[in-house]
């Protein structure tokens, strides 16, 4: 499902649907979540500190070259279908870096890595790669919950004069990221509700 995050007063918690991931590719990705052990059920504490009865371990997928290739292909296809124009691909460390790298190779666009904090040596930069004022950035992430890591990366890039063309994510937990990213094109390849609907898939 693909959303344009708008306002908190819009239907569907501020998200307007503007398309869907191609069925064949999405089905393959959903199967990969279950076959690759990328969705687990139990008791987990998330990065945000929240407790959850399930865990999305997308790193299990992006460390598999075939699945990483699938993810980058789906992201490229969605960008083309939605006519999203961008100059560079960026990802915040750590989980988004393989995704951004694969998508940069898939599209031929330069790669940008956003550090969690500025380097404590050398130039002290928080960005690896070149960003020019006016550059349109396609920002990618592995999983979104509230969208905090994405928002921090967006702020870093905007300070360099970049524009955020869209935010693509492998899986959205549907816990506020779309609402918090209002005004930004937000494109999850799959949502947790879609994964729950296929629980037990083989």
C-alpha positions as CSV (number, residue, x, y, z in Angstrom):
1,X,0.0,0.0,0.0
2,X,1.3,3.5,-0.9
3,X,0.2,6.6,0.9
4,X,0.5,10.3,0.6
5,X,0.8,11.5,4.2
6,X,-1.5,14.6,4.5
7,X,-3.1,15.7,7.7
8,X,-4.4,14.2,10.9
9,X,-7.9,15.1,9.9
10,X,-7.9,13.0,6.7
11,X,-9.4,9.5,6.6
12,X,-7.3,6.5,7.5
13,X,-5.3,8.3,10.2
14,X,-4.1,11.0,7.8
15,X,-3.1,8.7,5.0
16,X,-4.5,8.8,1.5
17,X,-4.0,5.7,-0.6
18,X,-2.4,6.4,-4.0
19,X,-1.6,2.9,-5.3
20,X,-0.4,-0.6,-4.5
21,X,2.7,-2.6,-4.9
22,X,2.4,-5.0,-7.9
23,X,0.7,-8.2,-6.8
24,X,3.4,-10.7,-7.8
25,X,6.2,-8.7,-6.2
26,X,4.3,-8.1,-3.0
27,X,3.3,-11.7,-2.7
28,X,7.0,-12.8,-3.1
29,X,8.0,-10.3,-0.5
30,X,5.3,-11.4,2.0
31,X,6.4,-15.1,1.5
32,X,10.0,-14.0,2.1
33,X,8.9,-12.5,5.5
34,X,7.6,-15.8,6.7
35,X,10.1,-18.2,5.0
36,X,13.0,-16.0,6.0
37,X,11.9,-15.7,9.7
38,X,11.6,-11.9,9.3
39,X,8.4,-11.8,11.3
40,X,8.4,-13.3,14.8
41,X,5.7,-13.6,17.4
42,X,6.3,-13.3,21.2
43,X,7.3,-10.5,23.5
44,X,9.7,-7.9,22.3
45,X,11.0,-4.4,23.3
46,X,11.4,-2.2,20.2
47,X,14.0,0.5,19.6
48,X,11.4,3.1,20.6
49,X,11.0,1.4,24.0
50,X,7.5,0.2,23.2
51,X,6.6,-3.4,23.9
52,X,5.2,-5.6,21.1
53,X,3.9,-9.1,20.6
54,X,5.6,-9.3,17.2
55,X,8.9,-8.3,15.7
56,X,9.8,-7.4,12.1
57,X,13.4,-8.4,11.5
58,X,13.9,-7.0,8.0
59,X,17.6,-7.4,8.4
60,X,17.0,-11.1,7.8
61,X,15.7,-10.1,4.3
62,X,18.2,-7.5,3.4
63,X,21.2,-9.8,4.2
64,X,19.8,-12.3,1.6
65,X,21.0,-11.1,-1.9
66,X,17.9,-12.5,-3.7
67,X,15.5,-10.8,-1.4
68,X,17.5,-7.6,-1.3
69,X,17.3,-7.6,-5.1
70,X,13.6,-8.0,-4.9
71,X,13.2,-5.1,-2.5
72,X,15.3,-2.8,-4.7
73,X,13.4,-3.8,-7.8
74,X,10.0,-3.2,-6.2
75,X,11.2,0.2,-4.9
76,X,12.4,1.2,-8.4
77,X,9.1,0.0,-10.0
78,X,7.0,2.0,-7.5
79,X,9.1,5.1,-8.0
80,X,8.6,4.8,-11.7
81,X,4.9,4.1,-11.5
82,X,4.3,7.1,-9.1
83,X,6.5,9.3,-11.3
84,X,8.8,10.2,-8.4
85,X,11.8,12.0,-9.7
86,X,15.0,11.9,-7.6
87,X,18.7,12.7,-7.8
88,X,20.0,10.6,-5.0
89,X,19.1,7.6,-2.8
90,X,19.7,8.0,0.9
91,X,19.3,5.8,4.0
92,X,20.0,6.2,7.7
93,X,22.3,3.8,9.3
94,X,22.2,0.8,10.0
95,X,19.3,-1.2,8.5
96,X,18.6,1.2,5.6
97,X,22.2,1.2,4.2
98,X,22.0,-2.1,2.3
99,X,18.6,-1.1,0.9
100,X,19.9,2.3,-0.2
101,X,23.0,0.7,-1.7
102,X,21.0,-1.9,-3.7
103,X,18.5,0.8,-4.9
104,X,21.4,3.1,-5.9
105,X,22.8,0.2,-8.0
106,X,19.4,-0.6,-9.4
107,X,18.7,3.0,-10.5
108,X,22.2,4.3,-11.2
109,X,21.6,7.1,-8.7
110,X,24.3,8.2,-6.2
111,X,24.2,6.9,-2.7
112,X,24.0,9.0,0.5
113,X,24.3,7.5,4.0
114,X,23.0,9.5,7.0
115,X,24.8,8.8,10.2
116,X,22.9,8.7,13.6
117,X,25.2,11.4,14.8
118,X,28.1,13.4,13.4
119,X,31.5,11.8,13.2
120,X,33.8,12.6,16.1
121,X,36.8,12.9,13.8
122,X,37.8,14.1,10.4
123,X,35.2,16.5,8.9
124,X,32.7,15.7,11.6
125,X,30.0,15.2,8.9
126,X,26.8,13.4,9.6
127,X,26.5,12.5,5.9
128,X,28.5,10.2,3.7
129,X,28.3,11.0,0.1
130,X,27.6,14.3,-1.7
131,X,24.4,16.3,-1.2
132,X,23.9,19.6,-3.1
133,X,21.3,22.2,-2.4
134,X,18.2,21.4,-4.4
135,X,18.9,17.7,-4.7
136,X,15.8,15.5,-4.7
137,X,16.3,12.6,-2.3
138,X,14.5,9.3,-2.2
139,X,14.9,8.3,1.4
140,X,14.6,4.6,2.3
141,X,14.2,2.7,5.6
142,X,13.8,-1.0,6.6
143,X,10.9,-0.6,9.1
144,X,8.9,2.3,10.4
145,X,6.9,2.5,13.6
146,X,6.5,6.2,14.5
147,X,8.9,7.3,11.8
148,X,11.4,8.8,14.2
149,X,14.6,7.7,12.5
150,X,13.2,8.8,9.1
151,X,12.3,12.3,10.5
152,X,15.8,12.7,11.9
153,X,17.4,11.7,8.6
154,X,15.1,14.1,6.8
155,X,16.1,17.0,9.0
156,X,19.8,16.3,8.4
157,X,19.3,16.2,4.6
158,X,17.2,19.3,4.6
159,X,19.9,21.2,6.5
160,X,22.1,20.6,3.5
161,X,19.5,22.1,1.2
162,X,18.1,18.8,-0.1
163,X,14.4,18.1,-0.8
164,X,12.7,14.8,0.2
165,X,11.1,13.4,-3.0
166,X,9.6,10.5,-1.1
167,X,10.1,8.0,1.8
168,X,10.1,4.3,0.9
169,X,10.1,1.6,3.5
170,X,10.1,-2.2,3.3
171,X,7.5,-2.6,6.1
172,X,5.4,-0.2,8.1
173,X,4.1,-1.2,11.5
174,X,1.2,1.3,11.1
175,X,1.8,2.9,14.5
176,X,2.0,6.6,13.4
177,X,4.8,6.9,10.8
178,X,2.4,8.0,8.1
179,X,0.8,10.6,10.3
180,X,4.1,11.9,11.5
181,X,5.4,12.2,7.9
182,X,2.4,14.2,6.8
183,X,3.0,16.1,3.7
184,X,5.6,13.6,2.4
185,X,5.0,10.8,-0.1
186,X,5.2,7.7,2.1
187,X,5.5,4.3,0.3
188,X,5.5,1.1,2.4
189,X,6.1,-2.1,0.3
190,X,4.1,-4.0,2.8
191,X,2.2,-3.1,6.0
192,X,1.9,-5.2,9.2
193,X,-1.8,-5.7,8.6
194,X,-1.1,-7.3,5.3
195,X,1.5,-9.6,7.0
196,X,-1.0,-10.5,9.7
197,X,-3.6,-11.3,7.0
198,X,-1.2,-13.9,5.7
199,X,0.0,-15.2,9.0
200,X,1.0,-18.9,8.6
201,X,1.7,-18.5,4.9
202,X,4.2,-21.2,3.6
